Amino acid sequence: MSADDLARRSAEAMFERDRASQGMGMLLEEVREEGHKAIVFSQFTSLLAIVRSRLDAGKIGHQYLDGQTPAAQRVRRGAVVRLSR
């Protein structure tokens, strides 16, 4: 297992135990059930990666942008978000 995998698993375990993240998960589910959309911002890309993996596992559509996203993709994904309103 790589160091990155260990770090991700550790972050996931902390996410599971943290009440704030559990609350966020419940809130996102409620928003989805009511047919609304949400934007999640975080300065911690490790948290965003965990949220992203949860959304992927739940087959929940989403857009993911971070500082590593190439400019062309950021523009295209921004257009998708605007069109989906």
Protein Blocks (a to p, Z undefined) as FASTA:
>chain_A
ZZklmmmmmmmmmmmmpmklmmmmmmmmmmmmnopacddddfblklmmmmmmmmmmnopa
cddddfklcfklmmmmmmmmmmmZZ
